[in-house]
Amino acid sequence: MMRLYPLSFEPILKDKIWGGEELNKIKNIEPPISQLGESWEISVVENDVSVIKSGHYKGLNLNELIEKYPAELLGDRVIELHGPQFPLLIKYINAAQDLSIQVHPDDTVALRKHNSFGKTEMWYIMDAQPDARLILGFKEESNKDAFAKAISENTVMDLFNQIKVAEGDSFFIKPGLIHAIGAGITLAEIQQSSDITYRVYDFDRRDHLGNARELHIDDSIEVSDYKESHNHVIDYNPKIYGNQNLARNQYFTTDYLFFKGCQRVAVNVHQSFMVLMNIGESCDVYCNGVNHKLESAQTILIPAAVPYVLVKSSNEAKLLSVHL
């Protein structure tokens, strides 16, 4: 077996009706993509499987490499929980306009209706324009009847809780939580491997052909969590050097790494892969004497068989590390 190494992938770029120009600039996309809304960094979603960008396995897609070396790449714990499949979808998102108001189903509903994982996710705000906001949940406790009535009367926006955000803010988005990314926000997203989204409201927008996007009213009413909730804000201090945990649940564990100079980043060897998302300036990831350059808004997958990497930066490094 060729020794596994840190893997980078060709980004899967998605133009969106709400997308902007920021991801083109941050990721140096040439030629730029109009209304670039998402960069899928690591994906095994059907028809959107990531392709390895460099090294011995260049040109293979992630599923093909997993088929060759499942335990060495994913880790024993991941295979025990999910079988030989990559369980996450890793993205960067930029919103020039507000995204639709939406909600995601949990595993039970997603399996029954879509033969899919549900969608538990989290966000890290990389940049936010003044007064940029998120919609997260209901202002006060509601119910299916009140929600359906507000949708029918086009007053649904009055129900939702809006939160002003800034760089470094982080949020946990559980299934059932009504949410939307507001205009002027660039963020990193970690989620289950699922593309199931129920749209509640899309601001009556039309695409370039004059068509409205599909809404999923009945599904949204069914799965929404109507309790007043404020536990989606992740409490940590982005200015403290070191490692801080942002999320730990059955689907992923995410830590915030903030340091200057050099840091040894250990993988839970043979148990889980590790994903490093660069949410700051460029840095270098060294493994077995080889330097893997990691630019801003780029991502690298460290196989479970790799015990550790060294991350070096001449400036302050900011990374998200993700594993199971």
N, C-alpha and C positions, 0 to 999 in steps of 0.2 A: 504493500500500500504506500502510495506517495503520502508523505507526512502532511496532514491537514494544517492549514495556516489561516490567519485572519482573512475573511472573505468580504470583498466589496462587490456591489452589484450595480448594474445599469439602472438608473432611476426610471420608474414608470411614471411618466408625466401626464397629468390629467387636466385638460382645459375644462373650466366650469363657468357657468353663467355668472357666478359671483367672484371669479378669480381675478387676479391682478398681475402686477409686474414684479413684485418683490422677490419671488422665488427665482425668477430669471436672473436677477441681480445677485442674490446671495449665492446661488449655485452656478453662476457663470454659464447659463444655458445659451448656446448659440446654434442656430438662430433662435431668438427668443420666441416663446409661445404666447400667443395672445390669450389673455384671461387664464393664465396658469394658476390653478387653484390648489392642486395637490401634487406632491412627489411621493410616490409609493417607494419606499426604500428597500423593504424586505417583504415579499408577498408570495403566498402560494394560493391566492384566490384564483378560482378557475378563470382561464384566459388572461391572467395577469400574474404569471409566475416569474419571479426575479431570475435574471441571468447573470452569472458571475463575470465580473469585468476584467479581472487580471489574474496572472499566475498560471500554474499548471492546469487548473480546471476552468480556465477562461472559456466562455461559450456554453458551458453546461448550465442548465437551470437548477434551481435549488432542489426541486423534487428529484432530479436525476442524481444529484450528489447524495441526497438522503438515502436513496435506494441503494447506492454503493456502500455507504458508511453510516448507517442509521445511529448506532450508539455513539460512535466517535464524534459525530457532528452534533446530534441533539442532546445526548446524555441519557443515562438510565432512568432517571426520574421522569423526564419528559416522555419517554416511550411508555413508561408505566402508566402515566396519566392520560396520554393522548394517542398512543401508538406512534408509528414512524411518520409523523407529519409535523411540520413547523406550525405551532399553535397561535402565532401572533401575526399582526399586520402593523408595520411600522411606517409612519408617514411624517411629512412636513406639510403644513397647510398655510396658505395665505388667502385672506378674505379682503377683497377690495369693496365688496358689498356684503350686506348681511346674508348669512346662510339661511336656508329655510328653517322654520321651527320644526323640530323633529324629536323622535324618541326611538329607542331600540328595544327589541324583545330580549328576554332572558333565554337561557339554553333550552328550557322546556318548550316554550312557544316556538322558538326558531327551529328546533328539531322537528316538531310536529308539523309546522307549516312550510318550512323551507329546506328541511334536511341539512341544517347548518348549525354552527355554533351561534349562540347569542352574541351580544356585544357589550362587554364591560370595557371601559376605556379610561384613559387619563390624559390630561393636557398639561404642557408646560409652555407658558407664554414667553416667546423669544423676543417679541417686539409688539408694542401697542401704541397707536396714535393717541393723542390727548382725547379723553372722553370715550375711548373705545370700551365697549361693553359686551358681556356675555348674557344670555338668557339661561337661567338655571332654576328650574322648578317653578312651583306656584308661590305667589305672594302669601297666600293663606290656604288652609286646607280646603279642598274642593271635592267634587265627586263626578261620576260619569255624566249624570244628567246636566249639571251646571256646565261642564266642559262641552258637551254636545250642543247645548243651547247657545253658548258663546260662539262656537264655530259657525252655527247656522246664521247667527245675527251679525257675524263679522266683527265681533268685539273681543275675540280671543286674546289679543295682545294685552288687554287690561288685566288678565289673570296672572301674568308671568312676573317672576322676580328677575330684575336686571341688576347686574353687578359690574361696576367699573373695574377695569383691570390695568395692570402695569407689568413691565418686564420682570420675570422671575416668579410671578404668581403661578400657582399650580392647582389643578382641580381634578377630583375623582368623579367620573360620570358612570353611575351604575345603570343597569337596565331599568327602564321605566321612568327615568328622570327626563322630563322635558328640557330641551336645551337648544342653543344655537350660538354659533360664533358670530360676533358682530363685525362690522366693517372696520378695517384698519388694524387687524390682528394677524400676526404670524406666530404659529405655534408648532410644537412637536407633539405628536399623538402616538400613544401606545395603546393597542386594543387587541381583543381576540381576533382571530382570523375569520372575519365575517364582513360581508358587504350589505347586510340587511338594515335598511333604514326606513322608518315610517315617517312620511312628511305630513305635518298637521296644517301648515300654512306657509305660503311661499310669496307673500306680498303681491299677489296677482301679477307676477312677472311673466313675460313671454320670451321665448327664445327667438333666434334670428328668423325663424320660419313663422313666427306668430303663435306658436303653440305653448300652452301652459304645461308645466311639468305635472306629472301624476301626483296626486295626493292619496293618502292612505288613512282616511278618517276613521273608519270602523276599527281598523287594527290599532290605531293610535289610542282611541278611547279605551280599547280593551286592555292594553298593556301599561298605560300611564300610572305612575305613582302619585296619588292625589294628596298625600300628606305634605304639610309645610315642612321643608327640610333645609338646613343650612350646613349639613355635615359634608358637603362636597368640596369645601375649601381646605386645601392641604396646609397644615401649619408647620412651617419650617423657616429658617433664616438663610436666604440666598447669599448673604455677605460673609458667612462664616466659612473659613477654610476647612477642608476635610470631606468626609462622607456623611450624608444625611439621608435617611430613608424617607421616601415620598409616598410609596404605596406598597402594601404587602397583602396579597389576597391569593385565592386559589388559582388565578390565571397568570399573574405576573408579580414580580417584585421589582420596584424601580428605586434606584438610589441617585442622589445628586452628588456629583464629584466636583469640587472646586479647589484648585490648588495652583501653585506656581512652581516651576522647575520640573521635577520628575516624580512620578508616582507609580508604584507597583500595583497593578490591578489584577487580583487573583480571581480565577474562574473556579467555580465549585466543581472541581475536576471529576469527570466521568458522570456527573449528576445532571448538569444543565449547561447548555450554551450560554453565552453572554452577548448581548447587543450593546454597542457603544454608539450613542448619538451625540454628535458634536453640536452643542447649542451655544458655543462661544467662538473664539478665534481658532485659526488652524493650529494643529498640533501633530506630533509624530507618535505612531504606535509601533513599538519595536517587539518583534517576536523571533526568537532563534537567530538574532543578529540581522534580521531584515527589517527595513523601515517601511511602514505603510503610512503614507501621508493621509491625514484626515482633515479635510478642509471644513470650514463652517457649513453647517446644514448637510453634512455627509454622515454616513452610517457605516459601521463595520460589524460583522458577525464573527465572534470568537468561538470556534468549535469547542465542544465539551472536553475533547482530548488535549486541548492546549491548557497547561496549568496556570499560566499567567502571561500578561504582557506588561511592558513598561511604556507609560505615556509621558512624553516630554514636551514641554512648551516653554518658549522664551518669555511668554506673557502669562497671564492668568488663564488657566484652562477650565472650561466648564463642559461637563459631560453628563449625560444620563446613562447609567448602566442598567440593563434590563435582563432578568433571568427568571427562571422558575424555581 
